[in-house]
Amino acid sequence: MRKTTLSTRAAVRTDRQAGSPAASVGDGGRTRRRGLALVAACGLLVTCAVGCAKAGTAGTTSADGGAGAAKSPVKVGLVYSKTGPLAAYGKQYLEGFKAGLDYATKGTGAVDGHPVELAEQDDAGDPAKAVSAAKDLIGKGHKILAGSTASGVALQVGPIAAQNKVLFISGPAAADKVTGLNKYTFRSGRQSYQDIRTAASFIGDAKGKKVAVLAQDNAFGQANVAAVKAVLGEQGAGVEAVLAPPSATDLTPFATQAKSTKPDLLFVAWAGETAAALWTSLNQQDVFTSTKVVTGLDLAASYPLFGPAAEKISFLNHYFDGAAGTEVEKAMSAAVTKAGAKPDIFTPDGFTAAQMVVHAVEANKGSADDTDALVKALEGWSFDGVKGRLTVRAEDHALLQPMFQVKLTGVGASAKPSVEKTVGADQVAPPAAKIAG
């Protein structure tokens, strides 16, 4: 592995160590064909220092021609889905993080003259790989970790961060248990409860209604079942779960089981490579004609999967390109597009994480050594993000944010999303959790 110093205005080049792909749990990621969504990667390690390449570079003194002592770097470790079933989400997260770092540092790649040094490790959604990567990065002096495309990963890395007193900012991982996990764990994306609150806004009074949750039997799926029970169950709805093994490829039995429950509402929470097979099975079983289906609108590549049924589905949405209309969103879109990519559902998660990292370090004059001070800087912080005004709730580190009700029109490649309603951050805010430890 090589370490490279470069300008954020230059192309980022990395030297990769090959790793072995591994299966991942889902929730902030899938391949380009994924059903609802809401989070993965393997043994890759990339390190780069992002700074200014000109004379008088941030981190050096220019009075003597740049011969002054360089300021110490801020070492940030990204443990995320570079490969595996949720690699598409991981790619979006990384693109967003780089754009967010450039935005938050005003193009310098440095905080108070301290260059931000990124080290990427691919966990492939495997918690064991993620824990090993986190320990390795911590051992090399990283005081800030970010990433976690998968919920199962976030729930394992969080305790490691607490044990070693390093700041951990989880990414697309949606499990509610990440909120309040410990003093050192934060999140830069939404959580399952916020998804469910948005879904609940479609059905009105839930009392006496029957709700079925079709999901994978993993941390992400179980979190969605728990959230549906917590939200709609408490409102008087009967909730039944239909859980499929993450490894299942024949999903017809599960589509049939979901239909047989005769629900008033079928909530679909799905992530991963089998999304196409799931929607095909639901179509074949005529589920869309027998019940109201609510699901999350996933990454743009998944839009054609819904086919003619798209306009019959009620979509909740975390984000799609152009959904928010904010100035920060415009800045993110411009940066990501310039880099040759396109913003998608989890690009803001990376962008927000970079904003949080820079703010925490900036509040401590460019130092990441005092982790408790980094935590204090983030708690209660409100700021303008891609989706609008965001707040890190001090009590439990939940990220309060708006969500969207979305309509998908058109079929196949012509399918396009539009916002039907923006659901305010206060309307979808999860109940405050008590921080463990």
LORO-168066 format. One record per residue (C-alpha): x, y, z. Coordinates in steps of 0.001 Angstrom, whole numbers, padded with zeros to 6 digits, always signed. Layout:
<pts>
XYZ...
</pts>
This chain:
<pts>
+000000+000000+000000+001253+003497-000862+000329+006776+000698-000247+009590-001758-000595+013304-001169-002682+015179-003686-004859+018206-004274-008611+017870-004081-008640+019592-007423-006641+016743-008931-007846+013280-009770-007685+010904-006825-005454+007952-007460-005229+004989-005171-003176+001839-004814-005416-001065-003849-004634-004248-002056-006801-007010-003413-009293-008574-001045-011751-011415-001253-015390-010485-001775-017843-011564+000883-021590-011529+001259-023187-008554+002990-026255-007774+004971-028416-005113+003421-029653-001731+004124-027882+001091+002615-026809-000637-000473-027430-003023-003231-026113-003475-006698-027706-001405-009385-030837-003500-008918-032118-003325-005415-035575-003199-003901-036374-000894-000941-033348+000137+000525-032265+001474+003340-026937-000191+003418-020960-003129+002912-017152-004259+001391-013987-006531+001647-010259-006340+002355-009315-003217+000451-007088-000576+001968-006467+002783+000347-004768+005717+001993-004433+009242+000710-003733+012661+002144-005931+015323+000654-004386+018770+000590-003307+021684-001576-000490+020983-004027+000511+024617-004577+003317+026580-002962+002187+027607+000486+000217+024358+000769-002067+024097+003781-000053+022420+006494+003259+024162+005663+004621+027638+006165+005422+029480+002959+007633+032207+004427+010710+030073+003863+009582+028575+000561+007589+025772+002125+010434+024467+004246+008476+024868+007483+007273+021881+009445+004069+020343+008108+001111+020178+010437+000057+016750+011600-002633+015080+009490-006178+014313+010622-006415+010554+010069-009884+009346+009068-010623+005674+008426-013473+004721+006077-014731+001164+006590-017492+000642+004041-018829-001528+001199-016284-001314-001575-017323-004732-002889-020127-007200-002296-023915-006996-002742-024097-003490-001280-021164-002101-003238-023366+000354-005171-024323+002032-001902-020707+002082-000772-019657+003754-004015-022271+006471-003552-021166+007007+000039-017509+007395-000945-018321+009809-003777-020420+011858-001383-017724+011871+001285-015093+013206-001100-017481+015899-002351-018427+016774+001236-014796+016999+002311-014027+019377-000530-017116+021448+000314-016540+021606+004069-012834+022466+003729-013477+025001+000943-011359+023028-001476-008247+022798+000697-008676+019246+001953-007378+020515+005286-008796+021708+008599-006929+024617+010198-003939+023675+008078-004045+019996+009055-004466+017833+005918-007217+015233+006099-005748+011795+005441-008215+009110+004346-007674+005370+004685-010290+003148+003023-010967-000433+004016-013472-002702+002321-015491-004865+004733-017824-006442+002122-020604-006157+004686-018976-008778+006901-018965-007615+010549-015876-009718+011314-013928-008072+008492-015158-004667+009613-014076-005207+013219-010644-006370+012048-010323-003333+009785-011430-000967+012548-008897-002404+014981-006175-002130+012366-006966+001514+011681-007172+002345+015373-003822+000662+015895-002369+002934+013208-003541+006044+015026-006901+006790+013449-009103+008643+015930-012061+008962+013526-013857+006117+011753-016737+006442+009289-018620+004307+006794-020698+001257+007696-022936+000612+004736-024525-002361+006494-026376-002347+009819-024697-005531+011017-021335-003856+010522-022293-000648+012317-023560-002560+015337-020194-004321+015662-017892-001384+014903-019694+000953+017318-018637-000978+020441-015031-001164+019164-015054+002613+018821-016325+003002+022374-013761+000582+023787-010947+002521+022128-012483+005992+022551-012492+006920+018878-015222+008850+017042-017403+006639+014834-019855+008086+012291-021966+005311+010792-023130+005706+007189-026150+004266+005329-026652+001583+007993-030287+002046+009032-030714-000075+012181-032315+001973+014958-029989+000416+017533-027106+002440+016108-028755+005522+017624-027787+005695+021291-025393+002763+020902-022710+004580+022895-021140+007967+023528-018762+007747+020583-021184+006553+017880-023045+008911+015535-024748+008451+012167-024790+010455+008926-027869+008827+007374-031457+008122+008284-032650+005230+010427-035433+002677+010071-037807+004511+012390-037705+007535+010100-038528+005290+007142-041491+003780+008958-042814+007125+010127-042774+008215+006503-044561+005010+005458-047161+005541+008190-048028+008907+006692-049600+007077+003718-052297+005122+005550-053844+007507+008033-055452+005866+011049-053750+002512+011593-056075+001271+014330-057515-002157+013526-055585-002499+010271-053379-005426+009359-049825-004763+008258-047358-007279+006840-043630-006615+006626-041742-008459+003883-038001-008288+004552-034771-010219+004760-033888-012003+007983-030859-009860+008817-030112-006796+010945-031686-004452+008423-034850-006499+007966-035301-007121+011672-034825-003406+012355-037636-002630+009936-039963-005166+011550-039201-003688+014967-039791-000173+013662-043137-001076+012065-044269-002659+015325-043086+000371+017272-044862+002870+015022-047936+001197+013532-048309-001437+016243-048554+001260+018877-051219+002937+016782-053355-000198+016974-052343-002076+013830-051671-005807+013825-048179-006446+012466-046947-009718+010956-043443-010354+009624-042523-012427+006571-038749-012877+006672-036641-014489+003951-033060-015751+004425-030608-013266+002863-029231-016132+000756-032637-017047-000722-032879-016669-004505-036320-018210-005073-038578-015644-003466-041927-016877-004766-042769-018682-001490-042260-015477+000479-044329-013374-001937-047093-015974-001658-046873-015960+002130-047076-012167+002247-050173-012180+000053-051832-014911+002125-051758-012703+005224-054283-010450+003418-052812-007240+004803-054291-003779+004452-050720-002622+003931-047692-004568+002760-044473-002842+003723-041479-004109+001740-038002-003567+003196-035397-005109+000894-031777-004547-000064-029288-006486-002139-028866-008361-005385-032154-010274-005111-034318-007168-005413-035190-007890-009040-036288-011420-008174-038419-010097-005332-040358-007614-007440-040782-010212-010167-042267-012623-007640-044612-009998-006240-045796-009165-009740-046349-012819-010600-048409-013316-007464-050585-010245-008238-049763-008740-004861-050108-005203-006195-053762-005754-007054-054678-007258-003684-053182-004798-001191-051609-001367-000772-047843-001655-001117-045460+000811+000489-041730+000572-000025-038693+002760-000137-037559+004225-003432-034081+002908-003902-031175+003901-006100-031900+005160-009610-030874+001921-011307-033747+000143-009554-036531+002318-010974-037156+000145-014064-037630-002941-011867-041110-001886-010797-042457-001878-014343-046133-000947-014823-046741-001454-011087-044620+001588-010223-047514+004032-010256-049503+001773-007915-046826+001831-005223-046531+004431-002486-042859+005296-002096-041136+006654+000952-037767+008109+000161-034558+009090+001908-033160+010926-001124-032987+011004-004902-031018+013362-007109-032829+016700-007100-035256+015861-004294-034258+018633-001892-033578+021687-004034-031129+023151-001500-027963+025107-002208-025914+022409-000485-027499+019792-002727-026546+021836-005777-022953+022019-004559-022846+018263-003944-024366+017474-007337-021905+019745-009128-018908+018160-007389-020040+014572-007900-020929+015213-011535-017559+016868-012155-015905+013722-010765-017734+011647-013381-020499+010206-011210-024115+011031-010422-025732+011656-007031-027986+008876-005779-029807+007703-002666-026793+007440-000338-024519+010133-001737-025753+012569+000954-024750+010126+003699-021109+010428+002702-021378+014178+002183-022946+014647+005622-020308+012452+007263-017568+014666+005840-019370+017780+007106-019537+016221+010572-015872+015226+010571-014708+018668+009498-016949+020464+012001-015776+018300+014900-012109+018775+014052-012544+022468+013243-014109+023044+016662-010917+021603+018138-008514+023728+016090-007556+021035+013635-006884+018329+016202-008545+014934+016461-006600+013859+019537-009289+014687+022109-012145+012385+021111-014406+013568+023920-014065+017096+022537-015012+015837+019057-018115+014237+020529-019043+017422+022360-018688+019457+019159-021200+017262+017327-023826+016909+020037-026682+019317+019385-025119+020660+016171-027611+021960+013580-026402+022660+010069-027461+023030+006451-027114+019681+004727-028019+018251+001355-031618+017490+002409-032140+020728+004320-031655+021590+007976-030131+018670+009903-029634+018322+013644-027502+015899+015623-029703+015291+018656-027561+015626+021755-029462+013078+023827-028803+010058+021615-026993+011224+018456-029979+010606+016159-029718+012639+012953-032965+014579+012624-033817+015222+008981-036711+015571+006541-037953+012621+004479-039954+012427+001249-043159+010923-000111-042399+010163-003745-044271+009180-006877-042612+007233-009681-043997+007816-013146-043072+006224-016440-041945+002702-017246-038479+001227-017686-035689+003659-018469-038165+006547-018591-039253+006092-014956-038738+009336-013044-039321+010232-009374-040987+013375-008115-041599+014607-004586-045251+014499-003592-044605+015773-000077-041666+016648+002138-042207+015201+005595-040635+017463+008213-037824+016315+010482-040036+016723+013537-042738+014489+012009-040392+011549+011534-038110+012072+014541-037474+008825+016435-038169+008706+020165-035106+009657+022158-032970+006726+023214-030718+006564+026226-027074+006385+025284-025621+003116+026500-022612+003247+028775
</pts>
